[in-house]
């Protein structure tokens, strides 16, 4: 008899422990089930449910003659404070029916809806953060921005540092577009957006980065083939005043691209030329480094002559820039790609509206900082 009782107690305790062990699993499954349902709910459905509950609560309180709670401002305040569990206690029902309404309708269903609202808000915030980090966000609304196609661990970071170091540049957003499986490398930089594309030549993907409204484009692909096809594709898509810069290792690709795309400025590795120039004229590589970097020292900039400016001499501009802006004019180009640039022209060389001045200065000289009227007198 005693053995039977002892055995029954052991079975009871064993069953109890088993139930205790599976309770967390049950709650976990319930939580996952609830989360799945919350994920499926749209914001419209959540808003409709909350508004319906608010209206039902107000009608029932009105029927209960809770006059102190049914004015619009007071009810909204009371409903929000009560259903969010804050409960200041400055407003509460005073009639028996009103208390039943609050106890059976407002608080139980209100707390459930409040939980759903918090879950939906958390889900939305997480979704938006993930889209930013993974590059899935849509930038089709962007306008007058800079797009950088391609990612290189060191070079791309330097390019963005150089762009942002120009303190007098036009304030444009920078959009980094890549095809690699990676997260946003500049998440803490408020000036840089990130988009991960399946291809640099797919039209729908290019529309996602608003290619037709970009002001500046840099193409620095993983190899020359990617750079070439990307430049060839987007050269017909960008607006007329958009400037495209592409970097190549193989100079033959530059010649091929320029045969088809006149609005692309191509650069290529000039290591041989730099080495020879440094050998023949020591310090040349340092001069080029200074001219290209906006992080320190004098830098090479460009400035377009305003459209409504009359003809003037290069010599007049040269002396004006040195005297008033401490800048040295290097030469004149006649389009953005600078295919026919005249470096160090004669002092009586004629400058016309729309020409591009290239100069050296500590900082950028803006159009409105030049007294153009005095130069044409």
C-alpha positions, 0 to 999 in steps of 0.5 A: 500500500505504501509502495503504491502511494509512493509510486503515485506521488512520484508519478504526480511529481514527474508529471508536474515537472514535465508540465512546468518544463513545457510551459515556457515552450507553450508561451514561446509558441503563443508569442510566436503565433501572436507575432505572426498575426501582428506581422500580417496586420496592416497599419490601416487595420490597426488604426481602424481597430483602435478607432472602432474601440475608441468610438465604442468606448465613447458611446458606452460612456455617453450612455452611462452618463459619464459627462466629465469623460465624453468631451472630445479633448478630455476623452482622448486624453483619458482614453490614451492615459488609461489604455496605455496603463499610465493611469494618472487618476485625474479622470475616472468613471463615477457611475456604476455602469461607467465602471462596468464599461471601463472594466469589461470593455475599455481596459481589456480590449484597450490593453490588447490593442495597445500591445498590438500597436507597440508590436507593430511600431517596433516591427516597422522601425526594425523593418526601416532600419534593416532596409537602410542597412541592407540597401533595400530602400527606394531612392526614386524620390532623390533629386540633384544628388551624387551617385557613386557606383562601385565599392572599394574598401579604401578608395571609396571611403577616401572619395567620400572624405574628399567630397565632404571636405569641400566645405563650399560645395553645393549641398548634395546627398551622396548615394553609394550604389553597390552590387556586393552583399554588404551592409551600409558602410557609412551608417553613422554618416548622415550625408551618405545613403546606401543602395544595393542593386542587382545590376548597374545596367538594369533600368528598374534598379537605376530608377530606384537610385533616381539616375535621371535626376542625379547631378553628379555620377562617379563610376568605379566598378570592380573592373574595367568591364563593369565600369565600361558597361555602366557608363555606356548604360547611364550616359543616355539616361542622365539629364543633360547637365549631369556630369559623369566621371569614370575610372579605368585601369586600361586606357584602351577602354577610355578611347572606346567609351569616348567614341560612344559617350561624349558626356563621360569624363574618363580617368586612368591610372597614370603611374608611369607618367607620375614616376617619370615626372617625379624622377625628372622633376623631384616633388611632382608627385607631391604637387599632384597629391596636393592638387587632388586632395581637398583635405589640406593645402591648395586644391584644383577646382573648376567654375563655369562662367555665368550664361549672361556674362560678356566676353573677357580676356584670360589675362583680366580674369587671371589677375582678378582671381589672384588679387581678389581670391588668391587663386591661380587660373590654370586653363579654360575648357569649353564643356564639362568633359574638358576634351578640348582644354586650353592650359595656360593660354595667352593673356589675350585669350577670349573667355566666353559665357559657359566656359569652364575655368580651372584654377588652384585655390585653398577653397572653392570660389563660388559664382556669386563671389566673383564681380563679373561686371567689373571684369567686362568693363 
